[in-house]
Amino acid sequence: MNLSRNSVVYRVGHAALVSAALWCAGSGLGADEKADLLEKRIDQLVAQLGDEDYYVRRHAQDELLKLGFEAFDALTAAETHEDLEIATRAKYLLRLMRVQWTTADDPAEVKKCLENYEFQNSNEKLSRIKRLATLEGQAGIPALCRLVRFERSALLSKWAAVEILGMGPPDKPLPVKQAEILRANLGRSRRPAAKWLLTYLRFGDDPKAALAEWNQLVETERATLLRTPDQTRSAIVVALIRFQINWLTVRGRRDEALTAMRTLIDLERSDSESLPELVEWLVDEKAWEVVAEVADRFASRFANDPSLLYTLAQAYAAQGKTDLAEQAAQRALKLHPGNQVEQLVAHLLTAYNLRDRGLFDWAEREFRHVITLGAPGHNYTVTAHYGLSEMFHDQARELQAAELLQEVVRFIDQNKLAAKEFAGRTAGEVRSRMHYFFAMHWAGKGDRAKQRRHLDEAIQADPNDVDVLIACYRLPNPTPEYRAKVLEAIKTTASKLREDMGAEPDEANAYNQFAWLIGNTEGDYDEALKCSRKSIELKPDYGGFYDTLARCYYAKGDYANAVKFQTKAVEMEPHSGQIARQFELFKKALEKKKKKEEQKGEKEDRKGD
């Protein structure tokens, strides 16, 4: 059909006027009504992609491009439209949108993560998705929502949703701000991954209905894994089931939660690298009977893995089956074939793993096995002495800690090895630590003379041991001369640590040591706080550094932040005795301060009356 130029102008202008009228009319409507209106506008523009007139088609295309990702779902549906012109232009627009995954409002770090995203392979795309989830302040959530809705790969869309699920509390409704961000960025997407997140939002309003819906979503995804495994992964299904289990537990439906846990076993294979991680998660959930069932299912795997065997022993012990627990622990101790060095390393790693899990008796057994198996003075043997002594110190078993290091000191003295290093420590550092533990033992007994004597020996052996300096600083009733001597030693060590920080600015330990020393004595607390934060920036996964940060806040009298960051330390290292003791100290200080402020307020109120 031929049209005059005037007719063309009219039709383009008419389309624009209709679109504008529809859009403006929504200004006084609610969110859902505006969304309906926008959908109608987009549908109209998509239909115009197949108009007989070129100018109408081009105008619709430009308008859809301006709308960007808001038109994505409709354009995706139009890719298979029976009108070839509509399908072709829809595909073209989708290609343009996918090249530009960022928006003008995205933070710089988000734009960096998504730079050239569309041209990466699947593994690199998944890596970018995971990086978005780790950005500070959850800045990557809007971009992740974009990927959930618009990533061509259903698999990557689901991975993006799983990352978002992992960013929120697993057993509580989402915080209001985070929920609003999800709602705003997910829109009305009907993709499976978007449905998961939209259902997640419902847990805040109607957890019972949301859980019922979630159970169905899990079954749907399990069926997808069986029918079309290229559309999902077992790890994705596991993430959904774990979320389901958390909410079943919160709702008091423990039997259903256990049933869901058993479905996790069905998703595992005997050679799967994720089996230890599943077992660890079951331990966190205290699902001891399910751990035993996993051990039965994968008996050969457990029989050859000391970590898994110790976990089975832990499960038996938790159920009161002490004989079975001891049998499993003994089998674990006898593993680690190979030459002597390989055995020493394997047993040391197992000992530290057990210590970190709070399985102290079995950890001690593994440490002592290394001490018995290795040669006196050997690096691995000394490492076992050190590891076990520090574990005893953390448990306030100071005499046993000291006596363990005394064995090493005797070997040094008998063989005249004062100039030699042992497991990366000088002979002086080993001797100093031994005397420090003896000092702590006598402090507990109230014998100040013996405490002072051992501290003097310790500081003579290693004048830069910050724990020794802190203990000297805390000695009661010091003479002015002794006090001045200790303060000068603290000042000297602080200067040395500053030099270490300058020489190796990316080494976290010096920052932490400085912060710990000043935070427990005196000096520039702001500098200590700054150094503590730097250590966490360099090594964010170590709970002991949060323990130091909390101590710095405590030194400044900021008890609220002290409790806040010590809570973090406890969460990261729940079996540390020192961290637990310091947590109690900070909580009491905060409670005392609050009580004092309340009493002051009441007193002022009475004055006002």
LINHUPE-V228150 format. One record per pair of residues at least 6 apart in sequence whose ideal C-beta (glycine too) atoms are under 8 Angstrom apart, sorted by sequence separation. I is the first residue (numbers start at 1). GAP is how many residues later the second one is. D is the distance in Angstrom with one decimal. If there is no record, write none. Layout:
BEGIN
I;GAP;D  I;GAP;D
END
This chain:
BEGIN
51;6;5.2  81;6;4.5  134;6;7.6  151;6;4.6  168;6;5.1  173;6;7.6  248;6;7.5  268;6;6.9  269;6;8.0  302;6;4.6  303;6;7.4  316;6;7.5  336;6;7.3  337;6;7.6  354;6;7.6  374;6;5.2  375;6;6.4  392;6;7.3  411;6;7.5  412;6;6.4  421;6;7.7  442;6;7.8  459;6;7.3  462;6;7.1  501;6;7.7  504;6;6.8  517;6;7.9  518;6;6.7  519;6;7.0  536;6;7.9  539;6;6.2  553;6;7.5  570;6;7.8  573;6;5.5  26;7;6.7  50;7;7.2  64;7;4.8  80;7;6.5  133;7;5.9  168;7;7.8  202;7;6.7  203;7;4.5  224;7;5.4  225;7;5.2  268;7;5.5  295;7;4.8  301;7;6.7  302;7;5.9  336;7;4.9  374;7;3.6  420;7;6.3  458;7;6.5  475;7;7.6  500;7;7.3  518;7;6.6  569;7;7.8  3;8;7.5  26;8;4.5  29;8;6.9  48;8;5.4  49;8;5.8  78;8;5.4  79;8;5.8  102;8;6.6  106;8;7.6  117;8;6.5  120;8;6.9  132;8;3.3  149;8;7.6  174;8;7.1  186;8;5.3  202;8;3.8  203;8;7.4  224;8;5.0  225;8;7.6  248;8;4.9  249;8;4.9  282;8;5.4  283;8;6.6  316;8;4.2  317;8;4.0  338;8;7.4  354;8;5.0  355;8;4.2  392;8;4.6  393;8;4.4  412;8;7.5  419;8;7.3  422;8;5.9  442;8;4.0  443;8;4.6  478;8;7.2  553;8;4.1  554;8;4.0  48;9;6.6  51;9;7.1  78;9;6.3  81;9;6.8  102;9;4.8  131;9;7.6  147;9;6.8  148;9;5.3  151;9;6.7  189;9;8.0  225;9;6.4  248;9;4.0  282;9;5.1  316;9;3.8  354;9;3.7  392;9;3.8  418;9;4.8  442;9;4.4  459;9;5.4  501;9;4.8  518;9;7.0  519;9;5.0  536;9;5.0  553;9;4.2  570;9;5.8  147;10;6.5  168;10;6.4  200;10;7.7  268;10;6.1  302;10;6.0  336;10;3.9  370;10;6.2  371;10;5.7  374;10;7.1  412;10;7.5  417;10;6.4  418;10;7.8  458;10;4.5  459;10;7.3  500;10;4.0  501;10;5.9  518;10;3.8  535;10;5.0  536;10;6.8  569;10;5.0  570;10;6.6  26;11;4.2  48;11;7.4  49;11;5.2  64;11;6.8  79;11;5.2  117;11;5.9  132;11;5.5  133;11;6.6  186;11;5.9  199;11;5.7  202;11;7.0  221;11;5.9  313;11;7.8  314;11;7.3  335;11;7.9  336;11;5.9  352;11;7.6  370;11;6.5  389;11;7.8  390;11;7.2  439;11;7.8  440;11;7.9  517;11;7.9  550;11;7.5  551;11;7.3  25;12;6.8  26;12;7.4  48;12;3.6  49;12;6.3  78;12;3.8  79;12;5.5  102;12;5.1  132;12;5.3  148;12;4.7  186;12;6.0  225;12;5.5  245;12;4.9  248;12;6.3  279;12;6.2  282;12;7.0  313;12;4.5  316;12;6.2  351;12;5.1  354;12;6.2  389;12;4.2  392;12;7.0  438;12;7.7  439;12;4.8  442;12;6.6  550;12;4.7  553;12;6.5  101;13;4.4  147;13;4.1  148;13;5.0  265;13;7.9  295;13;7.4  313;13;7.4  370;13;7.8  371;13;4.9  389;13;7.6  439;13;7.9  455;13;6.3  459;13;6.5  473;13;5.4  497;13;5.3  501;13;7.0  514;13;8.0  515;13;4.5  519;13;7.3  532;13;7.0  535;13;7.1  536;13;6.4  550;13;7.5  566;13;7.1  570;13;5.4  23;14;7.2  46;14;7.4  76;14;7.7  114;14;6.7  199;14;5.1  264;14;6.0  313;14;7.9  336;14;7.6  370;14;3.8  371;14;6.4  408;14;6.6  472;14;4.7  473;14;7.7  514;14;6.7  515;14;7.1  550;14;7.7  569;14;7.4  22;15;5.7  23;15;7.6  45;15;4.5  49;15;7.6  75;15;4.5  79;15;6.9  113;15;5.2  129;15;6.9  132;15;8.0  145;15;7.8  182;15;5.8  199;15;5.6  221;15;7.0  222;15;5.7  245;15;4.9  279;15;6.0  313;15;3.7  351;15;3.6  389;15;4.3  412;15;5.0  439;15;3.8  550;15;4.1  101;16;5.0  144;16;4.8  148;16;7.3  182;16;7.9  221;16;5.3  244;16;5.5  245;16;6.0  278;16;7.1  312;16;4.8  313;16;4.3  350;16;5.1  351;16;4.6  368;16;7.6  388;16;5.7  389;16;5.2  438;16;4.3  439;16;4.7  455;16;5.8  497;16;5.6  498;16;6.9  515;16;4.5  532;16;5.1  533;16;6.7  549;16;4.8  550;16;3.8  566;16;6.1  567;16;7.2  101;17;6.7  144;17;7.9  295;17;4.7  367;17;4.8  371;17;7.7  455;17;5.4  469;17;6.9  472;17;7.4  473;17;6.7  497;17;4.1  514;17;4.9  515;17;3.7  532;17;4.4  566;17;4.6  22;18;6.3  23;18;6.2  45;18;5.3  46;18;7.1  75;18;5.5  76;18;6.7  113;18;5.1  114;18;7.8  129;18;6.4  164;18;7.4  182;18;7.7  183;18;6.5  199;18;6.3  310;18;7.3  332;18;7.5  348;18;7.7  409;18;8.0  412;18;7.0  436;18;7.4  550;18;8.0  22;19;4.9  45;19;5.2  75;19;5.4  99;19;5.3  113;19;5.2  144;19;6.0  145;19;7.3  182;19;6.1  218;19;7.4  221;19;5.7  241;19;5.6  275;19;7.7  309;19;5.3  310;19;6.3  313;19;6.8  347;19;5.2  348;19;7.8  351;19;6.9  385;19;5.2  386;19;7.4  412;19;7.6  435;19;4.5  436;19;7.4  439;19;6.5  512;19;7.5  546;19;5.1  547;19;6.6  550;19;6.2  98;20;4.8  144;20;5.3  291;20;6.4  292;20;6.9  295;20;7.7  309;20;7.4  367;20;5.7  368;20;7.1  385;20;6.2  435;20;7.1  455;20;7.2  469;20;5.9  494;20;6.2  497;20;7.2  511;20;4.3  512;20;6.7  515;20;6.7  529;20;7.4  532;20;5.0  546;20;7.2  563;20;7.6  566;20;5.2  196;21;6.0  261;21;6.7  291;21;6.6  367;21;3.9  409;21;6.2  469;21;5.3  511;21;6.9  19;22;5.5  22;22;7.7  42;22;7.2  45;22;7.8  71;22;7.5  72;22;7.2  75;22;7.9  110;22;6.8  113;22;7.5  179;22;5.5  195;22;6.5  218;22;5.0  241;22;6.0  242;22;7.6  309;22;5.6  310;22;5.0  347;22;5.4  348;22;5.6  385;22;6.5  408;22;5.5  409;22;5.4  435;22;4.3  436;22;4.8  546;22;4.6  547;22;4.3  141;23;6.4  217;23;6.7  218;23;5.8  241;23;5.8  275;23;6.4  291;23;7.9  292;23;5.5  309;23;3.8  347;23;4.9  385;23;5.2  435;23;3.7  452;23;6.4  494;23;6.2  511;23;4.6  512;23;4.0  529;23;4.5  546;23;3.9  563;23;4.9  261;24;7.3  291;24;4.0  292;24;7.3  364;24;6.2  367;24;7.6  434;24;8.0  451;24;7.3  469;24;6.1  493;24;6.4  494;24;6.5  511;24;3.9  528;24;4.9  529;24;7.2  562;24;4.3  563;24;5.8  19;25;6.9  42;25;6.6  46;25;7.5  72;25;6.3  110;25;6.9  179;25;6.4  192;25;7.8  265;25;7.4  307;25;8.0  363;25;7.9  405;25;6.1  409;25;5.5  432;25;8.0  433;25;7.6  543;25;7.5  544;25;7.2  18;26;7.0  19;26;6.9  45;26;7.3  109;26;5.5  125;26;7.9  141;26;7.1  174;26;6.8  214;26;7.7  218;26;5.4  238;26;6.0  241;26;8.0  261;26;5.3  268;26;7.7  275;26;6.4  289;26;7.8  306;26;4.2  309;26;7.3  344;26;5.6  347;26;7.3  382;26;5.7  408;26;7.8  431;26;7.7  432;26;4.5  435;26;6.6  463;26;6.1  508;26;7.7  509;26;7.4  543;26;4.7  546;26;6.5  547;26;7.8  113;27;6.9  129;27;6.7  174;27;6.6  288;27;4.2  292;27;7.8  306;27;7.7  364;27;7.3  431;27;7.8  432;27;7.4  448;27;7.4  466;27;6.6  490;27;6.6  508;27;4.4  511;27;7.2  525;27;6.3  528;27;7.1  529;27;7.0  543;27;7.7  559;27;6.2  562;27;7.3  563;27;5.2  42;28;6.9  46;28;5.3  57;28;7.1  61;28;5.7  65;28;6.1  69;28;6.2  107;28;7.7  125;28;7.7  132;28;8.0  192;28;7.4  262;28;6.4  265;28;6.5  270;28;5.3  283;28;6.1  288;28;7.9  303;28;7.5  363;28;6.5  405;28;5.8  406;28;5.6  443;28;7.6  448;28;7.1  464;28;8.0  508;28;8.0  543;28;7.6  562;28;7.2  15;29;7.8  42;29;4.9  46;29;6.8  49;29;7.3  64;29;5.7  68;29;6.3  110;29;6.1  114;29;6.2  138;29;5.9  174;29;7.6  192;29;7.2  214;29;7.1  215;29;6.3  238;29;5.9  258;29;6.6  261;29;4.7  265;29;5.6  268;29;7.8  276;29;7.5  279;29;6.2  306;29;4.6  344;29;6.3  405;29;3.8  432;29;4.0  433;29;7.9  436;29;6.7  439;29;7.9  463;29;7.5  464;29;4.8  494;29;6.4  519;29;6.5  543;29;3.2  544;29;6.8  547;29;7.8  109;30;6.5  110;30;5.8  113;30;7.2  126;30;6.5  129;30;5.6  133;30;3.9  173;30;5.1  174;30;6.2  214;30;5.7  237;30;6.2  268;30;7.3  270;30;7.0  288;30;4.6  289;30;7.2  305;30;7.8  306;30;6.7  332;30;7.8  343;30;6.5  344;30;5.4  431;30;4.1  432;30;3.5  459;30;6.9  463;30;7.2  501;30;7.3  508;30;3.9  525;30;5.1  526;30;7.9  542;30;7.5  543;30;3.6  559;30;4.7  560;30;6.2  43;31;6.3  50;31;7.6  61;31;7.9  65;31;6.6  109;31;7.9  122;31;6.8  125;31;5.7  129;31;5.2  132;31;7.2  133;31;7.2  165;31;7.1  173;31;3.3  258;31;7.4  262;31;6.9  270;31;5.5  276;31;6.4  280;31;7.5  283;31;6.7  288;31;5.3  304;31;7.0  360;31;6.6  377;31;7.4  431;31;7.4  436;31;5.9  440;31;7.2  490;31;5.4  507;31;7.5  508;31;4.0  520;31;6.3  525;31;4.9  541;31;7.6  547;31;7.4  551;31;6.9  554;31;7.7  559;31;3.9  38;32;6.6  42;32;4.8  46;32;5.2  57;32;7.0  61;32;6.6  65;32;7.9  107;32;5.0  110;32;7.8  161;32;3.7  165;32;7.4  168;32;7.3  192;32;7.8  258;32;6.4  265;32;5.8  276;32;6.5  279;32;5.3  283;32;7.5  286;32;7.1  333;32;6.3  348;32;6.2  355;32;7.3  402;32;5.5  405;32;6.7  429;32;7.5  433;32;7.1  436;32;5.1  439;32;6.1  464;32;6.1  490;32;7.7  491;32;7.9  506;32;6.3  512;32;7.5  516;32;4.8  519;32;4.2  544;32;7.7  547;32;5.1  550;32;7.0  554;32;5.7  15;33;6.1  50;33;4.2  110;33;4.9  122;33;7.7  126;33;5.7  130;33;6.3  133;33;6.8  160;33;6.7  161;33;7.3  164;33;6.1  211;33;7.6  214;33;6.9  234;33;4.7  275;33;7.7  329;33;5.4  333;33;6.9  340;33;7.0  351;33;7.1  402;33;7.8  428;33;4.5  429;33;5.0  432;33;4.9  435;33;7.9  490;33;7.3  512;33;5.4  515;33;5.0  519;33;4.2  543;33;7.0  122;34;6.8  129;34;5.9  133;34;5.9  157;34;5.9  158;34;6.8  173;34;7.6  340;34;7.6  344;34;7.9  377;34;4.9  428;34;4.9  508;34;7.8  515;34;7.4  518;34;7.7  559;34;5.5  39;35;7.5  50;35;4.5  68;35;7.8  157;35;7.8  158;35;4.6  161;35;5.2  165;35;6.6  345;35;6.9  348;35;6.2  352;35;6.3  360;35;7.0  376;35;5.1  377;35;7.6  402;35;3.6  436;35;6.8  487;35;7.6  516;35;6.8  519;35;7.4  520;35;7.4  544;35;7.4  547;35;6.3  554;35;6.8  49;36;6.5  50;36;4.1  106;36;7.3  145;36;7.8  149;36;7.9  157;36;4.5  161;36;5.6  211;36;5.2  238;36;7.6  249;36;7.6  329;36;7.5  333;36;6.5  344;36;4.1  348;36;6.2  351;36;6.3  355;36;5.3  401;36;4.2  402;36;4.4  426;36;7.5  429;36;7.2  432;36;6.2  512;36;5.4  515;36;7.8  519;36;4.7  543;36;6.7  550;36;6.3  49;37;4.6  106;37;6.3  141;37;7.1  145;37;6.5  149;37;6.6  154;37;7.4  157;37;8.0  210;37;7.9  211;37;7.1  344;37;7.7  351;37;7.7  386;37;6.3  508;37;7.1  515;37;5.6  518;37;7.6  148;38;7.0  149;38;6.9  154;38;7.2  377;38;7.0  399;38;7.6  47;39;7.5  50;39;8.0  103;39;7.9  142;39;6.3  146;39;6.8  154;39;7.7  235;39;6.8  242;39;7.0  341;39;7.4  348;39;7.2  386;39;7.3  398;39;5.0  399;39;7.6  402;39;6.1  11;40;7.8  46;40;6.7  49;40;4.5  138;40;6.8  141;40;5.4  145;40;3.6  149;40;4.5  207;40;7.0  211;40;6.4  238;40;7.6  245;40;7.2  306;40;7.6  310;40;7.5  377;40;7.1  382;40;4.4  383;40;4.5  398;40;7.5  12;41;7.9  15;41;6.0  49;41;6.7  102;41;7.2  141;41;7.1  145;41;5.4  148;41;7.2  222;41;7.6  382;41;4.3  11;42;5.9  101;42;7.3  142;42;7.9  149;42;6.4  218;42;8.0  398;42;4.2  399;42;4.4  12;43;5.1  16;43;6.8  142;43;4.9  148;43;6.8  200;43;7.9  207;43;7.8  208;43;7.4  307;43;6.8  314;43;7.7  379;43;6.8  380;43;7.6  382;43;7.6  398;43;3.9  11;44;7.4  12;44;5.8  15;44;6.2  19;44;6.5  46;44;7.0  141;44;7.3  196;44;6.9  203;44;6.9  207;44;6.8  306;44;5.2  310;44;6.2  379;44;4.6  386;44;7.9  389;44;7.4  393;44;6.0  8;45;5.8  11;45;5.4  15;45;7.0  101;45;6.6  148;45;4.7  149;45;5.9  314;45;6.3  377;45;6.8  379;45;7.9  392;45;8.0  9;46;8.0  101;46;7.6  148;46;5.4  307;46;6.2  398;46;6.5  470;46;7.9  8;47;5.0  12;47;5.0  16;47;7.8  386;47;7.9  393;47;7.3  466;47;5.5  470;47;6.8  473;47;7.4  8;48;7.7  382;48;7.6  389;48;6.8  396;48;7.5  469;48;6.4  473;48;4.6  148;49;6.7  310;49;6.5  313;49;7.2  473;49;7.8  3;50;6.2  466;50;5.8  470;50;4.4  1;51;6.1  466;51;4.2  470;51;6.0  98;52;7.3  145;52;7.5  310;52;6.0  469;52;7.0  97;53;7.1  98;54;7.0  466;54;8.0  170;72;7.4  162;73;8.0  166;73;7.3  170;73;6.3  158;74;6.1  162;74;5.7  165;74;6.4  155;75;7.1  171;75;4.2  73;76;7.3  155;76;6.2  170;76;4.5  171;76;6.3  69;77;6.3  72;77;6.5  154;77;5.0  155;77;6.6  159;77;6.9  162;77;4.7  72;78;4.8  154;78;7.8  155;78;7.0  158;78;5.2  162;78;7.9  165;78;6.0  171;78;7.0  172;78;7.9  171;79;4.7  69;80;7.1  69;81;5.8  73;114;7.9  73;115;7.7  73;116;6.3  70;117;7.4  73;117;7.2  39;149;7.6  35;152;7.1  35;153;6.1  396;181;6.3  394;182;6.0  395;182;5.1  394;183;4.6  394;184;5.3  360;215;8.0  358;216;7.1  356;217;7.6  358;217;3.4  357;218;6.9  356;219;6.9  355;220;7.7
END
